[in-house]
Amino acid sequence: MKLRYHSIPRDVFDALAAGGGGPEAIRVLAAAEQSKHDTLLRGVVAAAEAGDAAQARYASISREVLTEVERLDRDVAARVRGYPAVGAWAVNTLRALETDGGAPGAVPARLTAVAAAAAVRSGLDAEVPVLSVDGVVSLPSLGAARVDADSAVVRSRLGDVEVRWSGGRVEIPPGGDHDAPGWLGIRDFRAGDLAAVIDDLDPFRMPAEAGDLAPRLTARQAREWQGVLQQGWEVLATGHPAIAAEVAATISVIVPLSRSVYGHHSSSGPDTFGALAMSEPPDPETCACTLTHELQHVKLCAVLDIVRLTDPNHGGRFYYAPWRDDPRPIAGLLQGAYAHVGVIEFWRRQRLLTTGAAQSRADGQFALWRAGTGQAIETLLASDQLTTFGLDFVRGMAETAGSWMSEPVSAQAQAFALHEARSHVARWELRHGPVPRPA
């Protein structure tokens, strides 16, 4: 077992293993991740207090402000502390303190930016000193101000918020979600039950994709993103209500990635619960499938914060994954297989909701990933690299995926799936040699 931030009831664990879980499972995971964030923030405070006088001062101010916000509005305090980028920043900061390095802004003093954001959101009357990085003061969940100084003060009063420094000031507009002179706001996005933000500003919004993060979207690009997200959500809400309910309960931040010559791509990470990153989807079905795919990764990352599913001493063994061009460690194979259990379910239902070319596409994708995921699950079970909990989890995945194996598909879909699978294996073996088998 890993260090537990929270526990998973057995029925919730089994529901997650089967690929779903529903809003109740999401509540359990979200509580665990909130506990994780609070633990990380306490670690940052302790590190700051053990540092120099300036760091200790920032820590003291942050603790005082966050305590007052908690008293004033617990929901706002939890929302800001639990913001995905706050977790990523805290992890990177603690890691940087251990290695004497790290990304710009991965310092304990940035905790005051978290406190300032909480003060602004709650309407607390406060003045909070903050640092700037390359002339930018970033306030998690709110946005960023351009400043001509190494530090500034966020002055928060109900209906009157500004960032000021010697020789200048930037007024933060009400809500902070739209631009103003010197201020860039993190834009809100709402579609049905899905309430999220499109974060193209926070430096820690998705550290794993630092090289592929899209720059600040123009107003036109933002509208295009909101349009395709709206259409993707409607695909889920109308045809996949169970998935839509989980997405709405889980995803709070969408991080745009730059377009790639290799096509649409997406990502999520273990330190950014509630966030997913993707390049602009080419169509609503791809958007809906991506939301489904990354939802599964986000859920599994949260599970792995609570219980160990794979043997950390995997002996350097790597395996073939039908969705990757590189050999994968056992943990990576598990992540991909779990994500594709959701992908299979999406295309399984989608093929019943469409006609013509769209139905043919869905049928082929269902056939392709049903076979590939089944193969990956067999590899996982035969690997001898799963813990007892891991075996239980993958057996739950196997039961769900196995129940779909007998469902009929068209001859065209079967031929497509067979061709794609064989082509992928051929490309993989050309680079890496024969596909390895479990030991």
N, C-alpha and C positions, 0 to 999 in steps of 0.2 A: 504493500500500500504506500501511496505517497502522502506527504503532509496534507491533511484535510483542511480546507477552508470551510467546508460544509459537507454534509452527507447526502447521498443519493438513496432514497427509499428503493427497496428491491423492485417494486412494481414499476417505478419510474425508470430504473436501470434497464429492465426488460423491455419497456416500451421504446426507449432510446435505441437499444440494441436491434430492435425490429425495424429501425429506420425512421420512426416517427417520434412520438412522445406527447405531442400536443402542447397547448399553452401551460398546462400544469408542470410538465417537464421543463419547459423554458423558465418558469418561475423558480424552480429549484436551482437550475444552472445559473440564472441571473443573480440569485442570492449568493451563491458560491463566488461568483465573479466580483460582486460588490464587496464581499469579505476579502477577497484577494486584493482588490484595489486599496482597501483600507489598511491591510497589512503592509502593502508596498509603501503607502504614504507614511505610515508610522516609521518604516525603515528609512525613508528619506529624511524625515524630521530628526530621527536619532543621528543620522549621518551628519546633518547640518549642525546639530547641537555639539557634536564632537569636533567640528571643524573650527575655522577661525571666527573671530568676533562678528564679522559681517554676515557670514553664513548663519551663525546662531541667531543674529538679529532677525534675518529673514524668516527663519523657522519659527521664532517666537511670534512674530506678526501674523504669519500664516495660520498658526494654531489658534490664535486669538480670534481672527476673522472667521475661520471655518467653524469654530465652536459657536460663535454668535449667529452665523447663518443657520447652523443646525437648530439652534433654539428658535429662530424666527420662522424657518421654512425647511423642514426635514426633507421634503421631496426635492427641492432645488439643490440642497446640499448633496444629496445622494446622486442626483443627475449629473452634477459637475464632477464630483469625485469619481463617478463611474463612467465618465466619458471615455470612449476607447483610447483616444490619443493620450489621456492622462495616465492610463495604465502603461502604455508603450513608453512614455517619457520616464515614468518611475522606474521601470525595468532597466531602461538604458542608463539612467542616472546611477542606479546602484551598481550596474555592471561597470560603468566608467570609473566609479570610485575604487573598484577592485583592481582595475587594470591601468589606472592613471591615464585615461584617454577617453574617447567617445565622441559622439556627434555634437555639433554646436548646440548649446542649450540644454545638454544633458547634465545639468548641475542642480544641486539641491535648492539654490536660490530661486529657481523657476517655480517653486511651490507657491510663491506669492502671486504668480499669474493665475494659478488655480483658485487661490483665495479671492483674488480680484474678480474673476469671472463669477464666482459664487455670490460675491457681494452685489455685483451688478444685477444678476438675475433675481436676487431676492429683494432688491431695493434697500439693502442695508446702507445706512449712512456711515461711510468709511473712506479713509484714504490709505491706499496700499501701494508701497513702492514696488516697482517691477523692473526687470532687466530687459534690455533690447539686444537682439542678435542681428547684426548687419543692418541696423537702423529700423528694425521691426519689433514691435511688442505684440506678441501673440497671446490671445486670451482663449483658452480651450472652450469650445462649444459656441463661442461668440464671433470671433474674427480677429483682425489684426490692424494695428495702427502703425503708420509710418512716423518715425520720430527722428529728430536730429540730435541724438544724445545716446550715451551708453545706458542710461537708466531714466525712468520717468515715474510718475505717480498716477495711479488710477483713482480718480475721485468719484465716488459713487454716492448718489442721493436719488431718492425716488423721483424719476422724471428728469433727472439732470446728471448725466454721466459724461466724463471727459478723461482723456489722457493728457497730462500736461508735464512739461519739463521747462527748464530754464530757457526762455526764448520762444516757446511755442506751446500749442495745445491742439488737440483733435477732439472734436465732439463725437461721441458715440450716439447714433440715432436710437430712438426707442425700439427695444427688441434686438437691436444690433444686427439684424439679418439682412439689411440692405446697405448699399454703399453710401458714403458721404465723403466730403473732402478730407483726405488723409486716412480714411477708414474703409476697409474692405470687410463686408459681413459674410458669415457663413450662411448660405441660403437654405431656407426651409423647403421641404418637399412633403406634400401630403397627397395621398391617393386612397380614398376609401378609409380603411382602418390602418393603413400604413402611414405613420408619421415619422419622418426622418429628416436629416439634413444632408446636403451635398457639400462635403468638406474638401475644398481644393486649396486650403490655406495652412492648416496646422502642420508644423514641421515634423510631427510625430504621428501623422494620421495613418500611415501604413509603412513603417520602417523597412519591412521586407521588400517593398517595391520602390525604394528610394530612387532608383535609376529610371523608373518608368512612370512616375507620377506626372499627371497632366499639369501644366501650369494653370494659373488662374483662368477660369473660363470667362469669356466675354459674355455680355448680357444675352447675345444671340445664341451662343453655344449653350448657355445655361438653360434657355428656353427649349432648345433641341433635346437636351438631356432630360429635362422634365417631361417633355412629350413622349419620348420613347420609354421612360420609366413608367409613366402613366399607362401606356399601352401594354407594357409587360405585366404590370400589376393587374390590369383587367383580365389578361389571360389566366392568371392564377385565381383571381377572385371569382370569376365566372365558371371556370372548369376544374379548379383544383382547390376547393375551399379548405381542406385540411392543411395543405402546404401554405396557403395564404395566411391562415391563422397563425402558423408558426413563424412565418416571415414577419408578420406584423408585430408579434410578441418579441422578436429577437433583434431585427435589424433596425438600428437607429441612425447609422451613418453610412453613406455611400461615397466612396472615394474614386473620382475619375482617374483613369490611367490614360496614357497617350496611346494613340492608335499605332498598331504594329504592322509591318509588312507580312507578318506571319498570321494575321487575322485576329479575331476577337480573343481577348484573354482576360482572366480574372484571378483574384487572389484574396486570401484572408490570413489571419495570423493568430498565434496563441496569446499574444499580449494585447489584442484589440477586439475583445468580445463585443459583439454588436455592430461591428463594421465589416464591410466588404468593399473590395476594390475591383473595378472592371473598366475596360475600354468601352467606348460608346457602342452599344449593341446594334447590329445591323437590322434587326427586325424584332417585333414583339415576342415571338416564340423563343428566340435566342435569349432575350432579356429575362423572360420568365424562367427558362431553364437555368440560366446563370444564377438567378436569385435562389433557386432550389439547390443547385450544386453548392454554392458557398454557404447557404444555411447549414447544410450538413457538416461542412468543415468547422463552422463556428461552434456548432453543438458538440462535435467530437473534441475540439480543443478544450472546451469547458469540462467535459467529462474527464479528460486527461489531466486536468488540474486537480482532480479529486481522487482518481484511482489509476494506478498503472495497469495498462493493458498489454504492453509488450515488454520483453526481457531487455533491460538496458545493455546487457552483455551479449549482444547478438553476434559477436564474433566477426564483424565486418562482412557478413553475408548480404548479398544484394539479389534482387529478384526482378523478374520481368513484369511490367505493368502494361496492359493493352492500351493505355491512354498516355503513356510517356515514351519519349525517345531515349531515355537514360535509365540505367539500372537503379532500382529503388531499395532502400533499406526497409526492414520489416515495418517500421513505424510509418514510412511514407506509403507503403503498399496498403496498410490499413486505412490511412487517411483517404487515399484515392478510391478504395473499394467502398468505403462508407458513403463518400460523396456520390458515387455512381449508383448506389442503391436508391438514392433520391432521384437521380437522373432517369433511371429505368422507370420508376413510378410516374415521373412526369410524362415521359413519352408514351407509356402504357395507356394513360388516360387520354392524352392528347390525340392519339390516333383514333379514338372513339368519338372525338368532338369535331373532327375536320373531314374534309372531302378532297378529292382530286390530288394535286401535287402535294399539298400540305399533309394529307393523310399518308401518302407514300413516304414522305420524309419521316414522319413520326413513326411509321411502321418499321422503316429501315433502322432508325436510331434505337428503337426498342429492341429489335432483334440483335443489333450489334452490341449494345452495352449489356444486355441480358447475358449473352454468351461470355463476353470479356470479364464482366464482374463475377460471374459464376466461377470462371477459371481462377481469378485472383483470390476469391474466398477459399477455394480448394487449396491454393498455395499457402494461404495464411494458416489454415487448419493443420496442414501437414508440415509446417515449418519448425515446430518445436520451439518457437520464439515468442509464444504468447503466455502470459501469466494465467492463473486460474480464472481471474476475472475476465481476462482477454479472451480466453476460450469461450466462456459463457456469452460474451458480447458478440463474437464472430459467429457463434452458433445461432444466435438470434438473427443476425444478418443473413445467414445461410438459409434459415427457415423462410424468411420473407422472400429472398431471391428465388429459392427453390420452388415456391408456390406459383411463380410466374413461368416456369420453364415449359410447361405443357400448353400454354396459351398459343393458339395458332397465329401465324403470320403469313403474309402472302409469299408466293414463290419469289417474286421480285425482291422483297425485303430480305428473304433468306439468302438470296444470291448476293445482294449488296453487302450484307453482314459478313458473309464468308470471304468475299473479295477483299473487303477492307481489313479484316483480321489477318488474312494471309499476307497482304501487302505490308502491313505494319510489322509483322514478325520478320519478313524478309529484310526490311530496312533496318530493323533492330539488330538482326544477326549479322548484317553486313558491317555494322559498326562495332558490335560487341562480342560477336561469336555466338555459339549455340545458346538458346534460351536455357538458363539454369533451372534445375529442378530442385525442389526442397530436399534437404539432407535427410 
